[in-house]
């Protein structure tokens, strides 16, 4: 669904209660069918496939330094 003028990134994020740790997992683009050509179709696909273990990539963690 990327185009020359727009780029999309779908991620799942979790912020710790103390707001010091942020964890991100991006959607594996290889799981999304090429026929899903707009953000509405992709969002619907993601909702319908939320339990697919291959949907999300590795978790990345960011820590807030004080």
N, CA, C and O atoms as a Tripos MOL2 file, in Angstrom:
@<TRIPOS>MOLECULE
protein
  264   263    66     0     0
PROTEIN
NO_CHARGES

@<TRIPOS>ATOM
      1 N           0.8080   -1.2000    0.0000 N.3       1 UNK1
      2 CA          0.0000    0.0000    0.0000 C.3       1 UNK1
      3 C           0.8490    1.2620    0.0000 C.2       1 UNK1
      4 O           0.3150    2.3670   -0.0900 O.2       1 UNK1
      5 N           2.1550    1.1120    0.0990 N.am      2 UNK2
      6 CA          3.0080    2.2970    0.0230 C.3       2 UNK2
      7 C           2.9150    2.8910   -1.3730 C.2       2 UNK2
      8 O           2.7110    2.1740   -2.3520 O.2       2 UNK2
      9 N           3.0630    4.1760   -1.4530 N.am      3 UNK3
     10 CA          3.0690    4.8660   -2.7330 C.3       3 UNK3
     11 C           4.2170    5.8630   -2.7190 C.2       3 UNK3
     12 O           4.9400    5.9740   -1.7290 O.2       3 UNK3
     13 N           4.3830    6.5850   -3.8170 N.am      4 UNK4
     14 CA          5.4750    7.5490   -3.8880 C.3       4 UNK4
     15 C           5.3300    8.6790   -2.8840 C.2       4 UNK4
     16 O           6.3270    9.2300   -2.4180 O.2       4 UNK4
     17 N           4.0860    9.0300   -2.5450 N.am      5 UNK5
     18 CA          3.8800   10.1600   -1.6440 C.3       5 UNK5
     19 C           3.5160    9.7710   -0.2130 C.2       5 UNK5
     20 O           3.4380   10.6420    0.6530 O.2       5 UNK5
     21 N           3.2890    8.4800    0.0550 N.am      6 UNK6
     22 CA          2.9170    8.0520    1.4070 C.3       6 UNK6
     23 C           3.5770    6.7320    1.7610 C.2       6 UNK6
     24 O           3.7440    5.8520    0.9160 O.2       6 UNK6
     25 N           3.9430    6.6160    3.0090 N.am      7 UNK7
     26 CA          4.4760    5.3680    3.5500 C.3       7 UNK7
     27 C           3.6820    5.0390    4.8000 C.2       7 UNK7
     28 O           3.3540    5.9310    5.5820 O.2       7 UNK7
     29 N           3.3730    3.7810    4.9910 N.am      8 UNK8
     30 CA          2.5910    3.3530    6.1420 C.3       8 UNK8
     31 C           3.3980    2.3720    6.9770 C.2       8 UNK8
     32 O           4.1530    1.5550    6.4490 O.2       8 UNK8
     33 N           3.2280    2.4660    8.2630 N.am      9 UNK9
     34 CA          3.8280    1.5060    9.1880 C.3       9 UNK9
     35 C           2.7680    1.1450   10.2150 C.2       9 UNK9
     36 O           2.1830    2.0220   10.8500 O.2       9 UNK9
     37 N           2.5290   -0.1260   10.3710 N.am     10 UNK10
     38 CA          1.5810   -0.6030   11.3610 C.3      10 UNK10
     39 C           2.3700   -1.2620   12.4780 C.2      10 UNK10
     40 O           3.1630   -2.1720   12.2370 O.2      10 UNK10
     41 N           2.1480   -0.7990   13.6950 N.am     11 UNK11
     42 CA          2.8630   -1.3460   14.8470 C.3      11 UNK11
     43 C           1.9010   -1.5580   16.0080 C.2      11 UNK11
     44 O           0.8570   -0.9140   16.1110 O.2      11 UNK11
     45 N           2.2880   -2.4730   16.8680 N.am     12 UNK12
     46 CA          1.6290   -2.6720   18.1520 C.3      12 UNK12
     47 C           2.6140   -2.1630   19.1830 C.2      12 UNK12
     48 O           3.8000   -2.4870   19.1180 O.2      12 UNK12
     49 N           2.1440   -1.3710   20.1330 N.am     13 UNK13
     50 CA          3.0550   -0.8110   21.1250 C.3      13 UNK13
     51 C           2.5110   -1.0200   22.5220 C.2      13 UNK13
     52 O           1.3010   -1.0880   22.7400 O.2      13 UNK13
     53 N           3.4410   -1.1210   23.4670 N.am     14 UNK14
     54 CA          3.1140   -1.2280   24.8890 C.3      14 UNK14
     55 C           4.0330   -0.2780   25.6410 C.2      14 UNK14
     56 O           5.2510   -0.3040   25.4630 O.2      14 UNK14
     57 N           3.4460    0.5500   26.4710 N.am     15 UNK15
     58 CA          4.2030    1.4770   27.3000 C.3      15 UNK15
     59 C           4.0680    1.0210   28.7420 C.2      15 UNK15
     60 O           2.9620    0.7690   29.2180 O.2      15 UNK15
     61 N           5.1950    0.9160   29.4390 N.am     16 UNK16
     62 CA          5.1610    0.4770   30.8330 C.3      16 UNK16
     63 C           4.4260    1.4980   31.6940 C.2      16 UNK16
     64 O           4.2920    2.6610   31.3150 O.2      16 UNK16
     65 N           3.9540    1.0560   32.8480 N.am     17 UNK17
     66 CA          3.2070    1.9350   33.7530 C.3      17 UNK17
     67 C           4.0110    3.1600   34.1710 C.2      17 UNK17
     68 O           3.4470    4.2320   34.3870 O.2      17 UNK17
     69 N           5.3250    3.0010   34.2860 N.am     18 UNK18
     70 CA          6.1620    4.1340   34.6870 C.3      18 UNK18
     71 C           6.6480    4.9600   33.4850 C.2      18 UNK18
     72 O           7.4220    5.9030   33.6480 O.2      18 UNK18
     73 N           6.1990    4.6050   32.3040 N.am     19 UNK19
     74 CA          6.5310    5.3010   31.0440 C.3      19 UNK19
     75 C           8.0180    5.2760   30.7100 C.2      19 UNK19
     76 O           8.4940    6.1220   29.9540 O.2      19 UNK19
     77 N           8.7500    4.3290   31.2570 N.am     20 UNK20
     78 CA         10.1890    4.2530   30.9800 C.3      20 UNK20
     79 C          10.5460    3.2330   29.9050 C.2      20 UNK20
     80 O          11.6310    3.2980   29.3270 O.2      20 UNK20
     81 N           9.6550    2.3040   29.6350 N.am     21 UNK21
     82 CA          9.9260    1.2680   28.6430 C.3      21 UNK21
     83 C           8.8340    1.2540   27.5830 C.2      21 UNK21
     84 O           7.6460    1.1900   27.9000 O.2      21 UNK21
     85 N           9.2450    1.3130   26.3360 N.am     22 UNK22
     86 CA          8.3300    1.2380   25.2060 C.3      22 UNK22
     87 C           8.7140    0.0130   24.3920 C.2      22 UNK22
     88 O           9.8750   -0.1640   24.0240 O.2      22 UNK22
     89 N           7.7300   -0.8270   24.1160 N.am     23 UNK23
     90 CA          7.9680   -2.0300   23.3160 C.3      23 UNK23
     91 C           7.1370   -1.9470   22.0410 C.2      23 UNK23
     92 O           5.9390   -1.6670   22.0830 O.2      23 UNK23
     93 N           7.7870   -2.1950   20.9150 N.am     24 UNK24
     94 CA          7.1270   -2.1290   19.6100 C.3      24 UNK24
     95 C           7.2740   -3.4470   18.8750 C.2      24 UNK24
     96 O           8.3090   -4.1090   18.9490 O.2      24 UNK24
     97 N           6.2270   -3.8120   18.1700 N.am     25 UNK25
     98 CA          6.2760   -4.9390   17.2360 C.3      25 UNK25
     99 C           5.6100   -4.4650   15.9540 C.2      25 UNK25
    100 O           4.4660   -4.0110   15.9730 O.2      25 UNK25
    101 N           6.3130   -4.5700   14.8630 N.am     26 UNK26
    102 CA          5.7360   -4.1340   13.5910 C.3      26 UNK26
    103 C           5.0340   -5.2990   12.9010 C.2      26 UNK26
    104 O           5.3460   -6.4670   13.1320 O.2      26 UNK26
    105 N           4.0860   -4.9450   12.0560 N.am     27 UNK27
    106 CA          3.3640   -5.9450   11.2860 C.3      27 UNK27
    107 C           4.2870   -6.4800   10.1990 C.2      27 UNK27
    108 O           4.9740   -5.7150    9.5220 O.2      27 UNK27
    109 N           4.2970   -7.7840   10.0420 N.am     28 UNK28
    110 CA          5.0880   -8.4530    9.0170 C.3      28 UNK28
    111 C           4.4080   -8.2170    7.6670 C.2      28 UNK28
    112 O           3.3410   -8.7720    7.4050 O.2      28 UNK28
    113 N           5.0100   -7.4130    6.8250 N.am     29 UNK29
    114 CA          4.3700   -7.0570    5.5510 C.3      29 UNK29
    115 C           4.2040   -8.2510    4.6230 C.2      29 UNK29
    116 O           3.3670   -8.2180    3.7220 O.2      29 UNK29
    117 N           4.9930   -9.3080    4.8290 N.am     30 UNK30
    118 CA          4.8750  -10.4940    3.9810 C.3      30 UNK30
    119 C           3.5820  -11.2590    4.2330 C.2      30 UNK30
    120 O           3.1820  -12.0830    3.4100 O.2      30 UNK30
    121 N           2.9280  -10.9980    5.3530 N.am     31 UNK31
    122 CA          1.6810  -11.6800    5.6950 C.3      31 UNK31
    123 C           0.4820  -11.0070    5.0280 C.2      31 UNK31
    124 O          -0.5470  -11.6470    4.8100 O.2      31 UNK31
    125 N           0.6110   -9.7280    4.7060 N.am     32 UNK32
    126 CA         -0.5030   -8.9730    4.1240 C.3      32 UNK32
    127 C          -0.5750   -9.2530    2.6190 C.2      32 UNK32
    128 O           0.3980   -9.0240    1.9010 O.2      32 UNK32
    129 N          -1.7220   -9.7450    2.1380 N.am     33 UNK33
    130 CA         -1.8560  -10.0240    0.7040 C.3      33 UNK33
    131 C          -1.6670   -8.7640   -0.1400 C.2      33 UNK33
    132 O          -2.0680   -7.6710    0.2620 O.2      33 UNK33
    133 N          -1.0620   -8.9240   -1.2930 N.am     34 UNK34
    134 CA         -0.8010   -7.7950   -2.1970 C.3      34 UNK34
    135 C          -2.0930   -7.1390   -2.6880 C.2      34 UNK34
    136 O          -2.0800   -5.9830   -3.1110 O.2      34 UNK34
    137 N          -3.2140   -7.8760   -2.6340 N.am     35 UNK35
    138 CA         -4.4910   -7.3290   -3.0910 C.3      35 UNK35
    139 C          -5.0130   -6.2320   -2.1730 C.2      35 UNK35
    140 O          -5.8850   -5.4580   -2.5690 O.2      35 UNK35
    141 N          -4.4960   -6.1560   -0.9640 N.am     36 UNK36
    142 CA         -4.9300   -5.1340   -0.0030 C.3      36 UNK36
    143 C          -4.1970   -3.8420   -0.3510 C.2      36 UNK36
    144 O          -3.0740   -3.6160    0.0990 O.2      36 UNK36
    145 N          -4.8350   -3.0020   -1.1500 N.am     37 UNK37
    146 CA         -4.1460   -1.8450   -1.7260 C.3      37 UNK37
    147 C          -4.4390   -0.5220   -1.0380 C.2      37 UNK37
    148 O          -3.9010    0.5070   -1.4470 O.2      37 UNK37
    149 N          -5.2810   -0.5190   -0.0010 N.am     38 UNK38
    150 CA         -5.5280    0.7390    0.6920 C.3      38 UNK38
    151 C          -5.5550    0.5040    2.1960 C.2      38 UNK38
    152 O          -5.6690   -0.6340    2.6510 O.2      38 UNK38
    153 N          -5.4540    1.5640    2.9510 N.am     39 UNK39
    154 CA         -5.3320    1.4440    4.4020 C.3      39 UNK39
    155 C          -6.5750    0.8340    5.0410 C.2      39 UNK39
    156 O          -6.4670    0.1480    6.0570 O.2      39 UNK39
    157 N          -7.7430    1.0690    4.4710 N.am     40 UNK40
    158 CA         -8.9710    0.4890    5.0160 C.3      40 UNK40
    159 C          -8.9600   -1.0260    4.8750 C.2      40 UNK40
    160 O          -9.3100   -1.7380    5.8160 O.2      40 UNK40
    161 N          -8.5640   -1.5220    3.7170 N.am     41 UNK41
    162 CA         -8.4990   -2.9680    3.4880 C.3      41 UNK41
    163 C          -7.4480   -3.6130    4.3810 C.2      41 UNK41
    164 O          -7.6640   -4.7040    4.9070 O.2      41 UNK41
    165 N          -6.3190   -2.9480    4.5540 N.am     42 UNK42
    166 CA         -5.2660   -3.4880    5.4170 C.3      42 UNK42
    167 C          -5.7310   -3.5130    6.8690 C.2      42 UNK42
    168 O          -5.5160   -4.5020    7.5690 O.2      42 UNK42
    169 N          -6.3610   -2.4450    7.3220 N.am     43 UNK43
    170 CA         -6.8520   -2.3940    8.7030 C.3      43 UNK43
    171 C          -7.8570   -3.5090    8.9650 C.2      43 UNK43
    172 O          -7.8200   -4.1380   10.0220 O.2      43 UNK43
    173 N          -8.7490   -3.7580    8.0220 N.am     44 UNK44
    174 CA         -9.7220   -4.8430    8.1690 C.3      44 UNK44
    175 C          -9.0120   -6.1910    8.2170 C.2      44 UNK44
    176 O          -9.3510   -7.0390    9.0420 O.2      44 UNK44
    177 N          -8.0370   -6.3940    7.3450 N.am     45 UNK45
    178 CA         -7.2690   -7.6390    7.3360 C.3      45 UNK45
    179 C          -6.5610   -7.8430    8.6710 C.2      45 UNK45
    180 O          -6.5710   -8.9490    9.2130 O.2      45 UNK45
    181 N          -5.9500   -6.7930    9.2030 N.am     46 UNK46
    182 CA         -5.2410   -6.9000   10.4790 C.3      46 UNK46
    183 C          -6.1950   -7.2740   11.6070 C.2      46 UNK46
    184 O          -5.8640   -8.1000   12.4570 O.2      46 UNK46
    185 N          -7.3600   -6.6760   11.6130 N.am     47 UNK47
    186 CA         -8.3520   -6.9880   12.6460 C.3      47 UNK47
    187 C          -8.7990   -8.4450   12.5460 C.2      47 UNK47
    188 O          -8.9220   -9.1300   13.5610 O.2      47 UNK47
    189 N          -9.0400   -8.9110   11.3380 N.am     48 UNK48
    190 CA         -9.4980  -10.2850   11.1240 C.3      48 UNK48
    191 C          -8.4110  -11.3100   11.4250 C.2      48 UNK48
    192 O          -8.7240  -12.4630   11.7230 O.2      48 UNK48
    193 N          -7.1540  -10.9200   11.3550 N.am     49 UNK49
    194 CA         -6.0360  -11.8490   11.5370 C.3      49 UNK49
    195 C          -5.2130  -11.5460   12.7790 C.2      49 UNK49
    196 O          -4.0450  -11.9280   12.8550 O.2      49 UNK49
    197 N          -5.8010  -10.8730   13.7420 N.am     50 UNK50
    198 CA         -5.0770  -10.4530   14.9470 C.3      50 UNK50
    199 C          -4.4670  -11.6210   15.7160 C.2      50 UNK50
    200 O          -3.4700  -11.4350   16.4150 O.2      50 UNK50
    201 N          -5.0320  -12.8040   15.6080 N.am     51 UNK51
    202 CA         -4.5180  -13.9650   16.3430 C.3      51 UNK51
    203 C          -3.4860  -14.7690   15.5640 C.2      51 UNK51
    204 O          -3.0050  -15.7890   16.0570 O.2      51 UNK51
    205 N          -3.1400  -14.3360   14.3730 N.am     52 UNK52
    206 CA         -2.1400  -15.0260   13.5550 C.3      52 UNK52
    207 C          -0.7570  -14.7970   14.1680 C.2      52 UNK52
    208 O          -0.3080  -13.6530   14.2470 O.2      52 UNK52
    209 N          -0.0720  -15.8610   14.6030 N.am     53 UNK53
    210 CA          1.2380  -15.6820   15.2420 C.3      53 UNK53
    211 C           2.3110  -15.1240   14.3100 C.2      53 UNK53
    212 O           3.3230  -14.6060   14.7820 O.2      53 UNK53
    213 N           2.1090  -15.2190   13.0080 N.am     54 UNK54
    214 CA          3.0830  -14.7030   12.0420 C.3      54 UNK54
    215 C           2.8380  -13.2410   11.6820 C.2      54 UNK54
    216 O           3.5970  -12.6530   10.9130 O.2      54 UNK54
    217 N           1.7800  -12.6560   12.2360 N.am     55 UNK55
    218 CA          1.4010  -11.2970   11.8670 C.3      55 UNK55
    219 C           2.4140  -10.2490   12.3250 C.2      55 UNK55
    220 O           2.6530   -9.2670   11.6230 O.2      55 UNK55
    221 N           3.0040  -10.4550   13.4900 N.am     56 UNK56
    222 CA          3.9190   -9.4570   14.0540 C.3      56 UNK56
    223 C           5.3560   -9.9420   14.0420 C.2      56 UNK56
    224 O           5.6290  -11.1310   14.2090 O.2      56 UNK56
    225 N           6.2700   -9.0060   13.8420 N.am     57 UNK57
    226 CA          7.6970   -9.3150   13.8610 C.3      57 UNK57
    227 C           8.2460   -9.3090   15.2800 C.2      57 UNK57
    228 O           7.4950   -9.3320   16.2550 O.2      57 UNK57
    229 N           9.5590   -9.2790   15.3740 N.am     58 UNK58
    230 CA         10.2290   -9.2810   16.6770 C.3      58 UNK58
    231 C           9.9220   -8.0150   17.4590 C.2      58 UNK58
    232 O           9.6720   -6.9520   16.8920 O.2      58 UNK58
    233 N           9.9490   -8.1590   18.7720 N.am     59 UNK59
    234 CA          9.7170   -7.0160   19.6470 C.3      59 UNK59
    235 C          11.0000   -6.2000   19.7860 C.2      59 UNK59
    236 O          12.0880   -6.7510   19.9530 O.2      59 UNK59
    237 N          10.8520   -4.8840   19.7130 N.am     60 UNK60
    238 CA         11.9600   -3.9540   19.9130 C.3      60 UNK60
    239 C          11.6510   -3.1540   21.1670 C.2      60 UNK60
    240 O          10.5360   -2.6590   21.3370 O.2      60 UNK60
    241 N          12.6340   -3.0300   22.0400 N.am     61 UNK61
    242 CA         12.4080   -2.3100   23.2930 C.3      61 UNK61
    243 C          13.2480   -1.0440   23.3380 C.2      61 UNK61
    244 O          14.4270   -1.0450   22.9840 O.2      61 UNK61
    245 N          12.6140    0.0360   23.7830 N.am     62 UNK62
    246 CA         13.2840    1.3100   23.9880 C.3      62 UNK62
    247 C          13.1640    1.6750   25.4560 C.2      62 UNK62
    248 O          12.1040    1.5100   26.0600 O.2      62 UNK62
    249 N          14.2610    2.1740   26.0320 N.am     63 UNK63
    250 CA         14.2780    2.5710   27.4360 C.3      63 UNK63
    251 C          14.5680    4.0540   27.5490 C.2      63 UNK63
    252 O          15.4600    4.5820   26.8850 O.2      63 UNK63
    253 N          13.8020    4.7140   28.3970 N.am     64 UNK64
    254 CA         14.0030    6.1380   28.6360 C.3      64 UNK64
    255 C          15.1500    6.3150   29.6200 C.2      64 UNK64
    256 O          15.1300    5.7690   30.7230 O.2      64 UNK64
    257 N          16.1380    7.0760   29.2100 N.am     65 UNK65
    258 CA         17.2710    7.3480   30.0900 C.3      65 UNK65
    259 C          16.9730    8.5850   30.9170 C.2      65 UNK65
    260 O          16.3910    9.5520   30.4240 O.2      65 UNK65
    261 N          17.3760    8.5450   32.1710 N.am     66 UNK66
    262 CA         17.1430    9.7070   33.0340 C.3      66 UNK66
    263 C          18.4400   10.3470   33.4420 C.2      66 UNK66
    264 O          18.4350   11.3400   34.1700 O.2      66 UNK66
@<TRIPOS>BOND
     1     1     2 1
     2     2     3 1
     3     3     4 2
     4     3     5 am
     5     5     6 1
     6     6     7 1
     7     7     8 2
     8     7     9 am
     9     9    10 1
    10    10    11 1
    11    11    12 2
    12    11    13 am
    13    13    14 1
    14    14    15 1
    15    15    16 2
    16    15    17 am
    17    17    18 1
    18    18    19 1
    19    19    20 2
    20    19    21 am
    21    21    22 1
    22    22    23 1
    23    23    24 2
    24    23    25 am
    25    25    26 1
    26    26    27 1
    27    27    28 2
    28    27    29 am
    29    29    30 1
    30    30    31 1
    31    31    32 2
    32    31    33 am
    33    33    34 1
    34    34    35 1
    35    35    36 2
    36    35    37 am
    37    37    38 1
    38    38    39 1
    39    39    40 2
    40    39    41 am
    41    41    42 1
    42    42    43 1
    43    43    44 2
    44    43    45 am
    45    45    46 1
    46    46    47 1
    47    47    48 2
    48    47    49 am
    49    49    50 1
    50    50    51 1
    51    51    52 2
    52    51    53 am
    53    53    54 1
    54    54    55 1
    55    55    56 2
    56    55    57 am
    57    57    58 1
    58    58    59 1
    59    59    60 2
    60    59    61 am
    61    61    62 1
    62    62    63 1
    63    63    64 2
    64    63    65 am
    65    65    66 1
    66    66    67 1
    67    67    68 2
    68    67    69 am
    69    69    70 1
    70    70    71 1
    71    71    72 2
    72    71    73 am
    73    73    74 1
    74    74    75 1
    75    75    76 2
    76    75    77 am
    77    77    78 1
    78    78    79 1
    79    79    80 2
    80    79    81 am
    81    81    82 1
    82    82    83 1
    83    83    84 2
    84    83    85 am
    85    85    86 1
    86    86    87 1
    87    87    88 2
    88    87    89 am
    89    89    90 1
    90    90    91 1
    91    91    92 2
    92    91    93 am
    93    93    94 1
    94    94    95 1
    95    95    96 2
    96    95    97 am
    97    97    98 1
    98    98    99 1
    99    99   100 2
   100    99   101 am
   101   101   102 1
   102   102   103 1
   103   103   104 2
   104   103   105 am
   105   105   106 1
   106   106   107 1
   107   107   108 2
   108   107   109 am
   109   109   110 1
   110   110   111 1
   111   111   112 2
   112   111   113 am
   113   113   114 1
   114   114   115 1
   115   115   116 2
   116   115   117 am
   117   117   118 1
   118   118   119 1
   119   119   120 2
   120   119   121 am
   121   121   122 1
   122   122   123 1
   123   123   124 2
   124   123   125 am
   125   125   126 1
   126   126   127 1
   127   127   128 2
   128   127   129 am
   129   129   130 1
   130   130   131 1
   131   131   132 2
   132   131   133 am
   133   133   134 1
   134   134   135 1
   135   135   136 2
   136   135   137 am
   137   137   138 1
   138   138   139 1
   139   139   140 2
   140   139   141 am
   141   141   142 1
   142   142   143 1
   143   143   144 2
   144   143   145 am
   145   145   146 1
   146   146   147 1
   147   147   148 2
   148   147   149 am
   149   149   150 1
   150   150   151 1
   151   151   152 2
   152   151   153 am
   153   153   154 1
   154   154   155 1
   155   155   156 2
   156   155   157 am
   157   157   158 1
   158   158   159 1
   159   159   160 2
   160   159   161 am
   161   161   162 1
   162   162   163 1
   163   163   164 2
   164   163   165 am
   165   165   166 1
   166   166   167 1
   167   167   168 2
   168   167   169 am
   169   169   170 1
   170   170   171 1
   171   171   172 2
   172   171   173 am
   173   173   174 1
   174   174   175 1
   175   175   176 2
   176   175   177 am
   177   177   178 1
   178   178   179 1
   179   179   180 2
   180   179   181 am
   181   181   182 1
   182   182   183 1
   183   183   184 2
   184   183   185 am
   185   185   186 1
   186   186   187 1
   187   187   188 2
   188   187   189 am
   189   189   190 1
   190   190   191 1
   191   191   192 2
   192   191   193 am
   193   193   194 1
   194   194   195 1
   195   195   196 2
   196   195   197 am
   197   197   198 1
   198   198   199 1
   199   199   200 2
   200   199   201 am
   201   201   202 1
   202   202   203 1
   203   203   204 2
   204   203   205 am
   205   205   206 1
   206   206   207 1
   207   207   208 2
   208   207   209 am
   209   209   210 1
   210   210   211 1
   211   211   212 2
   212   211   213 am
   213   213   214 1
   214   214   215 1
   215   215   216 2
   216   215   217 am
   217   217   218 1
   218   218   219 1
   219   219   220 2
   220   219   221 am
   221   221   222 1
   222   222   223 1
   223   223   224 2
   224   223   225 am
   225   225   226 1
   226   226   227 1
   227   227   228 2
   228   227   229 am
   229   229   230 1
   230   230   231 1
   231   231   232 2
   232   231   233 am
   233   233   234 1
   234   234   235 1
   235   235   236 2
   236   235   237 am
   237   237   238 1
   238   238   239 1
   239   239   240 2
   240   239   241 am
   241   241   242 1
   242   242   243 1
   243   243   244 2
   244   243   245 am
   245   245   246 1
   246   246   247 1
   247   247   248 2
   248   247   249 am
   249   249   250 1
   250   250   251 1
   251   251   252 2
   252   251   253 am
   253   253   254 1
   254   254   255 1
   255   255   256 2
   256   255   257 am
   257   257   258 1
   258   258   259 1
   259   259   260 2
   260   259   261 am
   261   261   262 1
   262   262   263 1
   263   263   264 2
@<TRIPOS>SUBSTRUCTURE
     1 UNK1         2 RESIDUE 1 A UNK
     2 UNK2         6 RESIDUE 1 A UNK
     3 UNK3        10 RESIDUE 1 A UNK
     4 UNK4        14 RESIDUE 1 A UNK
     5 UNK5        18 RESIDUE 1 A UNK
     6 UNK6        22 RESIDUE 1 A UNK
     7 UNK7        26 RESIDUE 1 A UNK
     8 UNK8        30 RESIDUE 1 A UNK
     9 UNK9        34 RESIDUE 1 A UNK
    10 UNK10       38 RESIDUE 1 A UNK
    11 UNK11       42 RESIDUE 1 A UNK
    12 UNK12       46 RESIDUE 1 A UNK
    13 UNK13       50 RESIDUE 1 A UNK
    14 UNK14       54 RESIDUE 1 A UNK
    15 UNK15       58 RESIDUE 1 A UNK
    16 UNK16       62 RESIDUE 1 A UNK
    17 UNK17       66 RESIDUE 1 A UNK
    18 UNK18       70 RESIDUE 1 A UNK
    19 UNK19       74 RESIDUE 1 A UNK
    20 UNK20       78 RESIDUE 1 A UNK
    21 UNK21       82 RESIDUE 1 A UNK
    22 UNK22       86 RESIDUE 1 A UNK
    23 UNK23       90 RESIDUE 1 A UNK
    24 UNK24       94 RESIDUE 1 A UNK
    25 UNK25       98 RESIDUE 1 A UNK
    26 UNK26      102 RESIDUE 1 A UNK
    27 UNK27      106 RESIDUE 1 A UNK
    28 UNK28      110 RESIDUE 1 A UNK
    29 UNK29      114 RESIDUE 1 A UNK
    30 UNK30      118 RESIDUE 1 A UNK
    31 UNK31      122 RESIDUE 1 A UNK
    32 UNK32      126 RESIDUE 1 A UNK
    33 UNK33      130 RESIDUE 1 A UNK
    34 UNK34      134 RESIDUE 1 A UNK
    35 UNK35      138 RESIDUE 1 A UNK
    36 UNK36      142 RESIDUE 1 A UNK
    37 UNK37      146 RESIDUE 1 A UNK
    38 UNK38      150 RESIDUE 1 A UNK
    39 UNK39      154 RESIDUE 1 A UNK
    40 UNK40      158 RESIDUE 1 A UNK
    41 UNK41      162 RESIDUE 1 A UNK
    42 UNK42      166 RESIDUE 1 A UNK
    43 UNK43      170 RESIDUE 1 A UNK
    44 UNK44      174 RESIDUE 1 A UNK
    45 UNK45      178 RESIDUE 1 A UNK
    46 UNK46      182 RESIDUE 1 A UNK
    47 UNK47      186 RESIDUE 1 A UNK
    48 UNK48      190 RESIDUE 1 A UNK
    49 UNK49      194 RESIDUE 1 A UNK
    50 UNK50      198 RESIDUE 1 A UNK
    51 UNK51      202 RESIDUE 1 A UNK
    52 UNK52      206 RESIDUE 1 A UNK
    53 UNK53      210 RESIDUE 1 A UNK
    54 UNK54      214 RESIDUE 1 A UNK
    55 UNK55      218 RESIDUE 1 A UNK
    56 UNK56      222 RESIDUE 1 A UNK
    57 UNK57      226 RESIDUE 1 A UNK
    58 UNK58      230 RESIDUE 1 A UNK
    59 UNK59      234 RESIDUE 1 A UNK
    60 UNK60      238 RESIDUE 1 A UNK
    61 UNK61      242 RESIDUE 1 A UNK
    62 UNK62      246 RESIDUE 1 A UNK
    63 UNK63      250 RESIDUE 1 A UNK
    64 UNK64      254 RESIDUE 1 A UNK
    65 UNK65      258 RESIDUE 1 A UNK
    66 UNK66      262 RESIDUE 1 A UNK
